[in-house]
Amino acid sequence: MESEDGITPIAIIEVSIMTFANEGYTVKYDFRKNVISWRDNYMWNNNFTRALNEEKVELVKESLPEIGVLSWIEAYNSGKNLSKIGSKSVLPGEWKINIEFEDGSKTSGGASQHFPKRWNELKALIEKTTGCHFTLR
């Protein structure tokens, strides 16, 4: 999967949503191994790691650049244009995204009580590929 600039392929992407009490979820897509890992901080027995079928791999590969995840990370890390990328939220939580590229380089970003405007698109993609709800309780 290529990054938004089309240069370096993404190998792994990990997305977390947490409350201030450290409850929430983490999903990790590993495109090298074609597996998805789910971590549930509410109930550990809901954790799983399973193979990603080709259909889900293609869905994620096509959707992530359209959603603009790398743009979010850049904007939140720079502190510039946040009003264009996201908005303040009353949700008592935070999000974080970690990305590792095929060349070994890494980037990450996140925020507390300030979610990207296109967060629901990423949330829907995660829910479609995991079969689990990606919403804080």
Residue frames as a rotation matrix with the C-alpha (Angstrom) as fourth column:
MET 1
0.583 0.812 0.000 0.00
0.812 -0.583 0.000 0.00
0.000 0.000 -1.000 0.00
GLU 2
-0.338 -0.748 0.571 1.45
0.729 -0.592 -0.343 3.36
0.595 0.301 0.746 -0.96
SER 3
-0.484 0.101 -0.869 1.51
0.629 -0.650 -0.426 6.47
-0.608 -0.753 0.251 1.14
GLU 4
0.531 0.810 -0.248 -0.57
0.444 -0.516 -0.733 9.42
-0.721 0.279 -0.634 0.00
ASP 5
0.277 -0.493 -0.825 2.36
-0.653 -0.727 0.215 10.86
-0.705 0.479 -0.523 -1.93
GLY 6
0.948 0.232 -0.219 2.68
-0.318 0.625 -0.713 7.57
-0.028 0.745 0.666 -3.83
ILE 7
0.211 -0.963 -0.167 6.34
-0.807 -0.075 -0.585 7.08
0.551 0.258 -0.794 -2.92
THR 8
-0.801 -0.587 0.116 6.80
-0.526 0.597 -0.606 4.80
0.287 -0.546 -0.787 0.09
PRO 9
-0.064 0.810 -0.583 4.43
-0.071 0.579 0.812 1.87
0.995 0.093 0.021 0.69
ILE 10
0.018 0.192 0.981 2.85
-0.983 -0.179 0.053 1.53
0.185 -0.965 0.185 4.13
ALA 11
-0.628 -0.316 -0.711 3.74
-0.211 0.949 -0.235 -1.76
0.749 0.003 -0.663 5.83
ILE 12
-0.444 0.440 -0.780 1.88
0.860 0.455 -0.233 -1.40
0.252 -0.774 -0.581 9.14
ILE 13
-0.501 0.339 0.796 -0.76
-0.314 -0.929 0.197 0.98
0.806 -0.151 0.572 10.44
GLU 14
-0.537 0.297 -0.789 -2.03
0.796 0.487 -0.359 0.94
0.278 -0.821 -0.498 14.02
VAL 15
-0.380 0.531 0.758 -5.03
-0.207 -0.847 0.489 3.00
0.901 0.029 0.432 15.11
SER 16
-0.651 0.151 -0.744 -6.07
0.730 0.393 -0.559 3.49
0.208 -0.907 -0.366 18.75
ILE 17
-0.097 0.628 0.772 -8.98
-0.250 -0.766 0.592 5.22
0.963 -0.136 0.231 20.42
MET 18
-0.472 -0.210 -0.856 -8.84
0.707 0.489 -0.510 5.51
0.526 -0.846 -0.082 24.20
THR 19
0.764 0.616 0.193 -10.61
0.295 -0.600 0.744 7.15
0.574 -0.511 -0.640 27.12
PHE 20
0.208 -0.687 0.696 -8.65
-0.687 -0.609 -0.396 9.03
0.697 -0.396 -0.598 29.75
ALA 21
0.474 0.014 0.880 -8.99
-0.764 0.503 0.403 5.91
-0.437 -0.864 0.249 31.93
ASN 22
-0.565 -0.789 -0.242 -6.99
-0.779 0.413 0.472 3.97
-0.272 0.455 -0.848 29.28
GLU 23
-0.149 0.597 0.788 -10.02
0.218 0.797 -0.563 2.05
-0.965 0.088 -0.249 28.05
GLY 24
0.329 0.315 -0.890 -10.67
-0.758 -0.474 -0.448 1.60
-0.563 0.822 0.082 24.37
TYR 25
0.811 0.059 0.583 -9.47
0.259 0.856 -0.447 -0.24
-0.525 0.514 0.679 21.29
THR 26
-0.091 -0.831 -0.548 -6.41
-0.682 -0.349 0.642 -0.68
-0.725 0.432 -0.536 19.11
VAL 27
0.844 0.284 0.455 -6.44
0.141 0.701 -0.699 -2.18
-0.518 0.654 0.551 15.64
LYS 28
-0.076 -0.946 -0.316 -3.27
-0.541 -0.228 0.810 -3.01
-0.838 0.232 -0.494 13.72
TYR 29
0.959 0.285 -0.002 -3.08
-0.131 0.436 -0.890 -3.83
-0.252 0.854 0.455 10.03
ASP 30
-0.054 -0.992 0.113 0.14
-0.339 0.125 0.932 -5.60
-0.939 0.012 -0.344 9.02
PHE 31
0.739 0.390 -0.549 0.33
-0.602 0.017 -0.798 -5.63
-0.302 0.921 0.247 5.22
ARG 32
-0.324 -0.889 -0.323 3.59
-0.936 0.351 -0.027 -7.63
0.138 0.294 -0.946 5.21
LYS 33
-0.960 -0.044 0.278 1.88
-0.143 0.928 -0.345 -10.58
-0.242 -0.371 -0.896 6.88
ASN 34
-0.531 0.842 -0.099 -1.70
-0.326 -0.095 0.941 -9.77
0.783 0.531 0.325 5.79
VAL 35
-0.346 0.431 -0.834 -3.00
0.843 0.532 -0.074 -9.96
0.412 -0.729 -0.547 9.36
ILE 36
-0.024 0.414 0.910 -5.16
-0.283 -0.876 0.391 -7.77
0.959 -0.248 0.138 11.51
SER 37
-0.622 -0.191 -0.759 -4.85
0.649 0.417 -0.636 -7.55
0.439 -0.888 -0.135 15.30
TRP 38
0.198 0.766 0.612 -7.57
-0.088 -0.608 0.789 -6.25
0.976 -0.210 -0.054 17.60
ARG 39
-0.738 -0.401 -0.543 -6.95
0.524 0.167 -0.835 -5.24
0.425 -0.901 0.087 21.20
ASP 40
0.269 0.908 0.322 -9.91
0.159 -0.372 0.915 -4.50
0.950 -0.195 -0.244 23.46
ASN 41
-0.765 -0.620 0.171 -8.94
-0.022 -0.241 -0.970 -2.69
0.643 -0.746 0.171 26.68
TYR 42
-0.049 0.816 0.576 -12.46
-0.955 -0.208 0.213 -3.16
0.294 -0.539 0.789 28.04
MET 43
0.721 0.319 0.615 -12.47
-0.475 0.873 0.105 -6.98
-0.504 -0.368 0.781 27.81
TRP 44
-0.242 -0.958 -0.155 -9.18
-0.817 0.115 0.564 -8.75
-0.523 0.263 -0.811 27.08
ASN 45
-0.402 0.091 0.911 -10.96
0.177 0.984 -0.020 -11.92
-0.899 0.153 -0.411 25.97
ASN 46
0.764 0.645 -0.022 -12.21
0.144 -0.203 -0.968 -10.03
-0.630 0.736 -0.248 22.89
ASN 47
0.067 -0.832 -0.551 -8.64
-0.723 -0.421 0.548 -9.71
-0.688 0.361 -0.630 21.55
PHE 48
0.701 0.093 0.707 -7.80
0.308 0.855 -0.418 -11.46
-0.644 0.510 0.570 18.30
THR 49
-0.316 -0.695 -0.645 -5.32
-0.650 -0.337 0.681 -11.73
-0.692 0.635 -0.345 15.46
ARG 50
0.336 0.472 0.815 -6.55
0.311 0.761 -0.569 -13.10
-0.889 0.445 0.109 12.16
ALA 51
-0.623 -0.553 0.553 -5.68
0.657 0.014 0.754 -13.21
-0.425 0.833 0.354 8.50
LEU 52
-0.097 0.536 -0.838 -6.84
-0.420 -0.786 -0.454 -10.40
-0.902 0.308 0.302 6.23
ASN 53
0.197 0.192 0.961 -8.40
0.711 0.648 -0.275 -11.76
-0.675 0.738 -0.009 3.06
GLU 54
-0.652 -0.565 0.506 -7.50
0.749 -0.373 0.548 -10.16
-0.121 0.736 0.666 -0.27
GLU 55
0.108 0.799 0.591 -10.80
0.728 -0.468 0.500 -8.27
0.677 0.377 -0.632 -0.44
LYS 56
0.862 0.206 -0.463 -10.20
0.496 -0.534 0.685 -6.55
-0.106 -0.820 -0.563 2.90
VAL 57
-0.129 -0.971 -0.203 -6.55
0.715 -0.232 0.659 -5.81
-0.687 -0.060 0.724 2.05
GLU 58
-0.576 -0.054 0.816 -7.64
0.757 -0.413 0.507 -4.09
0.310 0.909 0.278 -1.16
LEU 59
0.528 0.834 0.163 -10.41
0.654 -0.521 0.548 -2.18
0.542 -0.182 -0.820 0.65
VAL 60
0.647 -0.353 -0.675 -7.94
0.513 -0.453 0.729 -0.80
-0.563 -0.819 -0.112 3.19
LYS 61
-0.406 -0.891 0.204 -5.30
0.736 -0.186 0.651 -0.04
-0.542 0.414 0.731 0.55
GLU 62
-0.363 0.351 0.863 -7.80
0.741 -0.453 0.496 1.90
0.565 0.819 -0.095 -1.55
SER 63
0.595 0.804 -0.011 -9.53
0.617 -0.448 0.647 3.68
0.515 -0.392 -0.762 1.34
LEU 64
0.310 -0.495 -0.812 -6.67
0.832 -0.272 0.484 4.98
-0.460 -0.825 0.328 3.51
PRO 65
-0.760 -0.630 0.158 -5.25
0.630 -0.656 0.415 7.42
-0.157 0.415 0.896 0.93
GLU 66
-0.269 0.756 0.597 -8.77
0.480 -0.432 0.763 8.69
0.835 0.492 -0.246 0.14
ILE 67
0.656 0.531 -0.536 -9.46
0.701 -0.165 0.694 9.34
0.280 -0.831 -0.480 3.83
GLY 68
0.454 -0.546 0.704 -6.18
-0.070 -0.810 -0.583 11.27
0.888 0.215 -0.406 4.15
VAL 69
0.894 -0.059 -0.444 -4.72
0.436 0.338 0.834 9.75
0.101 -0.939 0.327 7.30
LEU 70
-0.068 -0.997 -0.047 -1.16
0.995 -0.065 -0.073 10.95
0.070 -0.052 0.996 6.55
SER 71
-0.263 0.067 0.962 -2.48
0.245 -0.960 0.134 14.50
0.933 0.271 0.236 6.13
TRP 72
0.818 0.569 0.079 -4.07
0.027 -0.174 0.984 14.27
0.574 -0.804 -0.158 9.59
ILE 73
0.573 -0.659 -0.487 -0.79
0.811 0.368 0.455 13.20
-0.121 -0.656 0.745 11.15
GLU 74
-0.394 -0.754 0.526 1.11
0.823 -0.545 -0.164 16.01
0.410 0.368 0.834 9.45
ALA 75
0.019 0.496 0.868 -1.47
0.013 -0.868 0.496 18.64
1.000 0.002 -0.023 10.46
TYR 76
0.921 0.372 -0.119 -1.78
0.101 0.066 0.993 17.51
0.377 -0.926 0.023 14.08
ASN 77
0.342 -0.873 -0.347 2.00
0.934 0.274 0.231 17.25
-0.106 -0.403 0.909 14.47
SER 78
-0.544 -0.569 0.616 2.58
0.676 -0.733 -0.080 20.72
0.497 0.373 0.783 13.02
GLY 79
-0.395 0.498 -0.772 -0.38
0.668 -0.421 -0.614 22.33
-0.631 -0.758 -0.166 14.78
LYS 80
-0.827 0.058 -0.559 -1.26
-0.360 -0.818 0.448 24.09
-0.432 0.572 0.698 11.50
ASN 81
-0.577 0.659 -0.482 -4.65
-0.663 -0.033 0.748 24.10
0.477 0.751 0.456 9.77
LEU 82
-0.981 0.195 0.019 -6.28
0.143 0.778 -0.612 22.07
-0.134 -0.597 -0.791 12.54
SER 83
-0.312 0.924 -0.221 -9.60
-0.364 -0.331 -0.871 23.79
-0.878 -0.191 0.440 11.94
LYS 84
-0.021 0.256 -0.966 -9.54
-0.999 0.044 0.033 22.48
0.051 0.966 0.255 8.36
ILE 85
-0.634 -0.360 -0.684 -8.58
-0.395 0.912 -0.114 18.94
0.665 0.198 -0.720 9.36
GLY 86
-0.509 0.386 -0.769 -10.55
0.684 0.724 -0.090 18.43
0.522 -0.572 -0.632 12.57
SER 87
0.013 0.564 0.825 -12.71
-0.328 -0.778 0.537 19.90
0.945 -0.277 0.175 15.27
LYS 88
-0.788 -0.230 0.571 -12.90
-0.591 0.022 -0.806 20.05
0.173 -0.973 -0.153 19.04
SER 89
-0.172 0.709 -0.684 -15.00
-0.035 0.690 0.723 17.28
0.985 0.148 -0.094 20.52
VAL 90
0.178 0.303 0.936 -16.81
-0.945 -0.211 0.249 16.72
0.273 -0.929 0.249 23.77
LEU 91
0.780 0.030 -0.624 -15.82
-0.012 0.999 0.033 13.06
0.625 -0.019 0.780 23.54
PRO 92
0.665 -0.559 0.495 -13.64
-0.697 -0.226 0.680 12.31
-0.268 -0.798 -0.540 26.56
GLY 93
0.705 -0.397 0.588 -11.02
0.365 0.914 0.179 10.49
-0.608 0.089 0.789 24.59
GLU 94
0.129 -0.756 -0.642 -8.03
-0.703 -0.526 0.478 10.52
-0.699 0.390 -0.600 22.34
TRP 95
0.982 0.096 0.163 -6.86
0.051 0.694 -0.718 8.92
-0.182 0.714 0.677 19.13
LYS 96
0.101 -0.983 -0.151 -3.43
-0.623 -0.180 0.761 7.88
-0.776 0.017 -0.631 17.96
ILE 97
0.993 0.119 -0.020 -2.15
-0.085 0.571 -0.817 6.50
-0.085 0.813 0.576 14.67
ASN 98
0.067 -0.991 0.115 1.25
-0.439 0.074 0.895 4.84
-0.896 -0.110 -0.430 14.18
ILE 99
0.966 0.186 -0.179 2.51
-0.233 0.332 -0.914 4.07
-0.111 0.925 0.365 10.68
GLU 100
-0.011 -0.969 0.249 5.55
-0.159 0.247 0.956 2.10
-0.987 -0.029 -0.157 9.60
PHE 101
0.597 0.148 -0.789 6.60
-0.770 -0.169 -0.615 2.29
-0.224 0.974 0.013 5.97
GLU 102
0.980 -0.195 -0.038 8.25
0.164 0.903 -0.398 -0.49
0.112 0.383 0.917 3.94
ASP 103
0.293 -0.934 0.203 11.60
0.053 -0.197 -0.979 1.31
0.955 0.298 -0.008 4.16
GLY 104
-0.162 -0.324 -0.932 11.47
0.876 0.388 -0.287 1.13
0.455 -0.863 0.221 7.99
SER 105
-0.906 -0.112 0.408 10.68
-0.029 -0.946 -0.323 4.80
0.422 -0.305 0.854 8.56
LYS 106
-0.338 0.782 -0.524 7.87
0.934 0.349 -0.080 5.63
0.120 -0.516 -0.848 10.96
THR 107
-0.781 0.204 0.590 5.43
-0.206 -0.976 0.064 8.42
0.589 -0.072 0.805 11.70
SER 108
-0.396 0.704 -0.590 2.69
0.894 0.442 -0.074 8.89
0.209 -0.556 -0.804 14.27
GLY 109
-0.821 0.211 0.530 0.15
-0.232 -0.972 0.027 11.42
0.521 -0.101 0.848 15.39
GLY 110
-0.256 0.792 -0.554 -2.85
0.844 0.463 0.271 11.89
0.471 -0.398 -0.787 17.59
ALA 111
-0.667 0.114 0.736 -4.83
-0.296 -0.947 -0.121 14.26
0.684 -0.299 0.666 19.75
SER 112
-0.751 0.482 -0.451 -7.10
0.643 0.380 -0.665 14.46
-0.150 -0.790 -0.595 22.77
GLN 113
0.012 0.913 -0.407 -10.66
0.591 -0.335 -0.734 15.71
-0.807 -0.231 -0.544 22.42
HIS 114
0.090 0.003 -0.996 -9.93
-0.696 -0.715 -0.065 16.91
-0.712 0.699 -0.063 18.88
PHE 115
-0.023 0.002 1.000 -10.91
0.344 0.939 0.006 14.45
-0.939 0.344 -0.022 16.17
PRO 116
-0.940 -0.320 -0.119 -10.32
-0.021 -0.293 0.956 14.67
-0.341 0.901 0.269 12.41
LYS 117
-0.249 0.895 -0.370 -13.42
-0.843 -0.388 -0.372 15.60
-0.476 0.219 0.852 10.42
ARG 118
0.136 0.260 -0.956 -13.09
-0.813 0.580 0.043 12.38
0.566 0.772 0.290 8.42
TRP 119
-0.682 -0.399 0.613 -12.70
-0.715 0.542 -0.442 10.21
-0.156 -0.739 -0.655 11.54
ASN 120
0.153 0.847 0.509 -16.04
-0.593 0.490 -0.638 8.50
-0.790 -0.204 0.578 10.90
GLU 121
0.672 0.013 -0.741 -14.79
-0.697 0.350 -0.626 7.26
0.251 0.936 0.245 7.53
LEU 122
-0.437 -0.875 -0.208 -11.77
-0.654 0.468 -0.594 5.63
0.617 -0.124 -0.777 9.18
LYS 123
-0.541 0.333 0.772 -14.02
-0.679 0.369 -0.635 4.27
-0.497 -0.867 0.026 11.92
ALA 124
0.565 0.818 -0.103 -16.37
-0.689 0.400 -0.605 2.75
-0.454 0.413 0.790 9.32
LEU 125
0.311 -0.556 -0.770 -13.42
-0.687 0.429 -0.587 1.16
0.657 0.712 -0.249 7.49
ILE 126
-0.733 -0.599 0.321 -12.14
-0.635 0.434 -0.639 -0.36
0.243 -0.673 -0.699 10.73
GLU 127
-0.217 0.740 0.636 -15.57
-0.658 0.370 -0.655 -1.68
-0.721 -0.561 0.407 11.64
LYS 128
0.679 0.483 -0.553 -16.07
-0.730 0.369 -0.575 -3.16
-0.074 0.794 0.603 8.18
THR 129
0.132 -0.729 -0.672 -12.73
-0.567 0.500 -0.654 -4.97
0.813 0.467 -0.348 8.19
THR 130
-0.845 -0.479 0.237 -12.83
-0.450 0.398 -0.800 -6.17
0.289 -0.782 -0.552 11.82
GLY 131
-0.181 0.869 -0.460 -16.53
0.277 0.494 0.824 -6.79
0.944 0.022 -0.331 12.39
CYS 132
-0.213 0.022 -0.977 -16.18
0.977 0.018 -0.213 -4.93
0.013 -1.000 -0.025 15.71
HIS 133
0.831 0.496 0.252 -17.44
0.469 -0.868 0.163 -1.56
0.300 -0.017 -0.954 16.97
PHE 134
-0.306 -0.952 0.003 -14.70
0.874 -0.282 -0.396 1.08
0.378 -0.119 0.918 17.15
THR 135
0.155 0.470 0.869 -16.51
-0.081 -0.871 0.485 3.49
0.985 -0.146 -0.097 19.46
LEU 136
-0.877 -0.463 0.128 -15.71
-0.125 -0.037 -0.991 4.46
0.464 -0.885 -0.025 23.03
ARG 137
-0.114 0.842 -0.527 -18.23
0.745 0.423 0.516 3.38
0.658 -0.333 -0.675 25.66
